[in-house]
Amino acid sequence: MRPRNYLFLKDVAALSLTAFGGPQAHIAMMLRLLVEKRRYITEKELLELNALCQILPGPSSTQTVTAIGFKVGGPNLAYLTLLVWIAPAAVIMIAAGLLITFLQGKGAPLGFTRFIQPMAVGFVAFAAWRISSKVVHTKGGIVIMVISAILSYFFRSPWVFPALLLLGGSLTALRFQAQPVLEKKPMRVEWANFILFLGVLIAAALLGRFTQLRAVLLFENFYRNGSLIFGGGQVLIPLMYTEFVEFKQYLNSKEFLSGFALVQALPGPVFSFCSYIGTLSMRPYGWGGQIIGGVVSTIAIFLPGTFLIFFVIRFWEELRKYRVIQASLEGINAVGCGMVCAAAIMLYHPIENTPYNFGLVVATFALLQWTKIPAPVLILIGLVVGLMFPGN
């Protein structure tokens, strides 16, 4: 490997340990380190790659940094980039799942997490507000957002969410004539990665249909969700809660909220929350099974987006000129906003509805909105106070 590639991986490792704050903050840090300081790519290239990842399902900041690795050193460097980027947060979240299991096995209550559970709802509410204020600007978008929020709240089947995303994108794609016409050239498409993406999706669905092995079922669940989630890590929350807390009951709401609060305090991709869910989902199979569950879930949630970015990046320059692609974004983003709004309400229901808990939700939202206190600091304060006053 060339020295420049080693330096690039070192920079990605630095980002994976310091990039707090979600996709928007991640892109800002990539701009400072990978563009302005190292000049691996230009600012225009970074913004275009990020725009591409916004219209693909999967974790946008993860796909962006992987695409940069592809441009710098080809497919091999891109895969190493992916591993270096996701490993720290995924390992910590798997360890968190094991720790929760250990504490519960010793009869220790999760009372120390009682402050960060309503705080986690505040984080989701803030995410809903921030996303909607940035991407929903038309009356049609507002209508789609409200309807999708209502449907997401009342119909909680795991299949409702991807169906809403596809429907929302299709509705706004019908208005593609409003987009500017750009000159296009013939596209040269290499189908290998798309065939891999589709083949794994079909194989996982078939295996999930005919097996009772939980590790295989987890792979199918997370690969399917990773194939259909647009809008970043926050859109994960309603899907994961519905499927793994309400539908399969692998976790309870207290465990779910504690893990989501923890991932807010970590650098790297929010999708690493799935490592925690997979770990706790395998509790009946011992610690070895839990580690397998965490690793399998991590691979499954990140793999679809990786296949798709490798597939699309080769002809992105021409694809982005098609008006229907740009038009569909409005509906996809509006549905994503509605789902996150519904998630904030769904996640609050299991918490005891007291003025104290509601006040924590509101206070967390206000601190995120009107102060510059980093999210990790808020979560750390909540954990410390919870350890001092653990309650029941």
C-alpha positions in Angstrom: 0.0 0.0 0.0 1.3 3.5 -0.9 2.3 5.8 2.0 -0.5 8.2 1.0 -3.0 5.4 1.6 -1.6 4.7 5.1 -1.9 8.4 5.9 -5.5 8.4 4.6 -6.4 5.5 6.9 -4.7 7.2 9.8 -6.8 10.3 9.2 -10.0 8.2 8.9 -9.1 6.6 12.3 -8.7 10.0 13.8 -12.2 11.0 12.5 -13.7 7.8 13.8 -12.5 8.7 17.3 -13.4 12.4 17.2 -16.4 12.9 14.8 -19.3 13.6 17.1 -22.6 15.0 16.2 -24.1 13.0 13.3 -23.8 13.2 9.6 -23.8 17.0 9.3 -20.9 17.4 11.8 -19.1 14.5 10.2 -19.1 16.2 6.8 -17.8 19.4 8.3 -14.9 17.5 9.9 -14.2 15.7 6.6 -14.1 19.0 4.9 -11.5 20.4 7.3 -9.2 17.3 7.5 -9.6 15.5 4.2 -10.1 18.5 1.9 -8.6 21.6 3.4 -5.7 20.0 5.3 -4.8 16.9 3.3 -6.3 17.7 -0.1 -7.3 14.1 -1.0 -10.2 15.5 -3.0 -11.6 18.9 -3.7 -14.5 20.6 -1.8 -16.7 20.2 -4.9 -16.0 16.5 -5.1 -16.8 16.1 -1.4 -20.1 17.9 -1.6 -21.1 16.0 -4.7 -20.2 12.7 -3.1 -22.3 13.6 0.0 -25.2 14.6 -2.3 -25.0 11.2 -3.9 -25.1 9.5 -0.5 -28.1 11.5 0.5 -30.2 9.9 -2.2 -29.0 6.3 -1.5 -30.3 4.2 1.4 -27.8 3.6 4.1 -25.6 5.7 6.5 -24.7 8.8 4.5 -21.5 9.8 6.3 -20.2 6.3 6.2 -20.9 6.0 2.5 -19.3 9.4 1.9 -16.0 8.5 3.7 -16.0 5.1 1.9 -16.5 6.9 -1.5 -13.6 9.2 -0.7 -11.4 6.1 0.0 -12.5 4.7 -3.3 -11.5 7.8 -5.2 -8.1 8.0 -3.3 -7.1 4.3 -3.6 -9.7 2.2 -5.3 -11.9 -0.6 -3.9 -9.4 -2.2 -1.5 -8.7 1.1 0.3 -12.4 1.8 0.3 -13.1 -1.4 2.2 -10.3 -0.7 4.7 -11.8 2.8 5.1 -15.2 1.3 6.0 -13.7 -1.0 8.6 -11.6 1.7 10.2 -14.5 4.1 10.3 -17.1 1.9 11.9 -15.0 -0.3 14.2 -14.5 2.0 17.3 -18.2 2.8 17.7 -19.4 -0.8 16.9 -16.9 -2.3 19.4 -18.1 0.1 22.1 -21.7 -0.6 21.4 -21.2 -4.4 21.5 -19.4 -4.0 24.8 -22.3 -1.9 26.1 -24.7 -4.7 25.2 -22.5 -7.2 27.1 -22.3 -4.9 30.1 -26.1 -4.5 30.2 -26.4 -8.3 30.1 -23.8 -8.7 32.9 -25.5 -6.2 35.2 -28.9 -7.7 34.7 -27.5 -11.2 35.3 -26.2 -10.0 38.6 -29.6 -8.5 39.5 -28.4 -4.9 39.1 -31.2 -2.6 38.0 -30.8 -0.1 35.2 -31.7 2.7 37.5 -28.5 4.6 36.7 -30.0 5.1 33.1 -33.2 6.7 34.4 -32.0 10.2 33.5 -30.7 9.4 30.0 -33.9 7.6 28.9 -36.1 10.8 28.7 -33.0 12.6 27.4 -32.9 10.2 24.5 -36.5 11.2 23.6 -35.3 14.8 23.6 -32.6 13.9 21.2 -35.1 12.3 18.8 -37.4 15.3 19.1 -34.6 17.6 18.3 -33.5 15.5 15.3 -37.1 15.7 14.0 -37.1 19.4 14.3 -33.7 19.9 12.8 -34.3 17.6 9.8 -37.7 19.0 9.0 -36.5 22.6 9.1 -33.8 21.8 6.7 -35.5 19.6 4.1 -39.2 20.2 4.1 -40.0 23.5 2.4 -43.2 23.0 0.4 -46.8 22.5 1.2 -46.7 19.1 -0.5 -43.7 18.1 1.6 -45.5 19.2 4.8 -48.6 17.1 3.9 -46.4 14.0 3.2 -44.5 14.5 6.5 -47.7 14.8 8.5 -49.4 11.8 6.9 -46.3 9.6 7.2 -46.0 10.6 10.9 -49.6 9.5 11.5 -49.3 6.3 9.6 -45.9 5.5 11.2 -47.5 6.0 14.7 -50.7 3.9 14.2 -49.3 1.2 11.8 -46.1 -0.2 13.3 -45.4 -3.2 11.1 -41.7 -3.3 10.1 -42.9 -3.2 6.5 -44.8 0.0 6.8 -41.7 2.2 7.0 -39.9 1.2 3.8 -43.2 1.3 2.0 -43.8 4.9 3.1 -40.3 5.9 2.0 -40.8 4.4 -1.4 -44.3 5.9 -1.8 -43.2 9.4 -0.7 -40.3 9.4 -3.2 -42.6 8.2 -5.9 -45.2 10.9 -5.3 -42.7 13.8 -5.6 -40.9 12.2 -8.5 -44.1 12.8 -10.5 -43.3 16.5 -10.4 -39.9 16.0 -12.0 -40.7 18.7 -14.7 -40.1 21.4 -12.1 -36.4 20.4 -12.0 -33.9 22.1 -14.3 -32.9 20.2 -17.5 -29.2 19.2 -17.6 -27.3 18.0 -20.6 -26.6 14.2 -20.3 -24.2 11.8 -21.8 -24.7 8.0 -22.1 -24.0 6.1 -18.8 -21.7 3.2 -18.6 -23.1 1.0 -15.8 -21.1 -1.9 -14.2 -23.7 -4.1 -12.5 -21.5 -6.4 -10.3 -22.1 -4.6 -7.0 -25.8 -4.1 -7.7 -26.1 -7.8 -8.4 -24.3 -8.5 -5.1 -26.6 -6.2 -3.3 -29.8 -7.7 -4.7 -28.5 -11.3 -4.4 -27.6 -11.0 -0.7 -31.0 -9.3 -0.1 -32.9 -12.2 -1.8 -30.7 -14.9 -0.2 -31.1 -13.4 3.3 -34.9 -13.2 2.8 -35.1 -16.8 1.8 -32.9 -18.0 4.6 -34.9 -15.9 7.1 -38.1 -17.5 5.8 -36.8 -21.1 6.2 -34.7 -21.0 9.3 -35.1 -20.4 13.0 -31.5 -19.5 13.6 -31.6 -16.1 15.3 -28.2 -14.9 14.0 -29.5 -15.5 10.4 -32.7 -13.8 11.2 -30.8 -10.8 12.6 -28.8 -10.6 9.4 -31.9 -10.6 7.3 -33.6 -8.0 9.5 -30.7 -5.5 9.5 -29.8 -6.1 5.8 -33.4 -5.4 4.8 -33.6 -2.3 7.0 -30.2 -1.1 5.7 -31.4 -1.4 2.2 -34.5 0.8 2.7 -33.5 3.5 5.2 -33.1 6.9 3.6 -32.3 10.0 5.7 -29.5 8.8 8.1 -29.3 7.3 11.5 -32.2 9.1 13.1 -34.6 7.3 10.7 -33.4 4.0 12.1 -35.0 4.7 15.4 -38.7 4.1 14.6 -37.8 1.0 12.5 -35.6 -0.5 15.2 -38.1 0.2 18.0 -41.0 -1.3 16.1 -39.2 -4.4 15.0 -37.1 -5.3 18.0 -39.0 -3.9 21.0 -42.7 -4.0 20.0 -42.7 -6.8 17.3 -40.0 -9.3 18.3 -39.5 -8.1 21.9 -35.8 -8.9 22.0 -35.3 -5.7 24.0 -37.5 -3.6 26.4 -38.0 0.1 26.0 -35.6 0.9 28.9 -32.8 -1.0 27.2 -33.5 0.5 23.8 -33.5 4.1 25.1 -30.4 3.6 27.2 -28.5 2.3 24.1 -29.8 5.1 21.9 -28.7 7.7 24.5 -25.2 6.1 24.6 -24.7 6.2 20.9 -25.4 9.9 21.0 -22.3 10.2 23.2 -20.0 8.3 20.8 -18.1 9.5 17.7 -18.7 7.8 14.4 -21.8 6.5 12.7 -25.2 6.4 14.5 -25.9 3.1 12.7 -23.5 1.5 15.2 -26.6 1.5 17.5 -27.5 -1.7 15.6 -24.4 -3.4 17.0 -25.9 -2.9 20.5 -29.4 -4.1 19.4 -27.9 -7.2 17.8 -25.9 -8.0 20.9 -28.8 -7.8 23.3 -31.0 -9.8 20.8 -28.8 -12.8 21.3 -28.9 -13.0 25.1 -30.4 -16.5 25.2 -27.2 -17.8 23.4 -24.6 -16.6 25.9 -21.7 -14.1 25.6 -20.3 -15.9 22.5 -23.7 -15.7 20.8 -24.0 -12.1 21.8 -20.7 -11.1 20.2 -21.7 -13.0 17.1 -25.1 -11.1 17.1 -23.3 -7.8 17.4 -20.9 -8.5 14.6 -23.5 -10.0 12.3 -25.8 -7.0 12.9 -23.0 -4.5 12.2 -22.1 -6.2 9.0 -25.7 -6.5 7.9 -26.7 -2.8 8.5 -23.6 -1.4 6.7 -23.3 -3.8 3.8 -26.2 -2.7 1.6 -25.1 0.9 1.6 -21.5 -0.2 0.8 -22.7 -2.3 -2.2 -24.8 0.6 -3.5 -22.1 3.3 -3.2 -19.6 1.1 -5.0 -22.2 0.5 -7.7 -23.4 4.1 -8.2 -20.2 6.0 -7.8 -18.9 4.9 -11.2 -21.8 6.6 -13.0 -22.9 9.2 -10.5 -21.8 12.2 -12.6 -24.5 11.3 -15.2 -27.1 9.9 -12.9 -27.4 13.1 -10.8 -28.5 15.0 -14.0 -31.8 13.1 -14.2 -34.6 15.2 -12.9 -36.7 12.3 -11.5 -33.8 11.5 -9.1 -33.7 15.0 -7.7 -37.5 15.3 -7.5 -37.8 12.1 -5.5 -35.6 13.4 -2.7 -38.3 15.8 -1.4 -40.8 13.0 -0.7 -38.1 10.7 0.7 -36.9 13.4 3.1 -40.5 14.4 4.1 -41.4 10.8 5.0 -38.2 10.4 6.9 -39.0 13.5 8.9 -42.5 12.2 9.7 -41.1 8.9 10.9 -38.7 10.6 13.3 -41.6 12.8 14.6 -43.6 9.7 15.3 -40.6 8.0 16.9 -40.3 10.8 19.5 -43.9 10.1 20.6 -43.6 6.3 20.5 -40.4 6.4 22.6 -41.9 8.6 25.2 -44.9 6.3 25.9 -43.0 3.6 27.8 -41.5 6.2 30.1 -43.5 7.2 33.2 -45.4 10.3 32.3 -44.4 12.6 35.1 -43.6 16.3 35.1 -40.0 15.4 36.0 -39.5 13.1 32.9 -41.4 15.5 30.6 -39.2 18.3 31.9 -36.1 16.4 31.1 -37.3 15.9 27.5 -38.0 19.6 27.1 -34.7 20.6 28.8 -32.7 18.3 26.5 -34.4 19.7 23.4 -33.8 23.3 24.6 -30.1 22.7 25.4 -29.5 21.2 22.0 -31.4 24.0 20.3 -30.1 27.1 22.1 -26.7 26.2 23.6 -23.5 24.8 22.2 -23.2 22.1 24.8 -22.0 18.9 23.0 -24.4 15.9 23.1 -21.7 13.6 24.6 -21.4 16.1 27.6 -25.1 16.0 28.1 -25.2 12.2 28.1 -22.2 12.0 30.4 -23.9 14.3 32.9 -27.0 12.2 32.8 -25.1 9.0 33.4 -23.1 10.6 36.3 -26.2 11.9 38.0 -27.9 8.6 37.4 -25.0 6.8 39.1 -25.2 9.2 42.1 -29.0 8.8 42.4 -29.8 5.5 40.7 -33.4 5.2 42.0 -35.0 1.7 41.6 
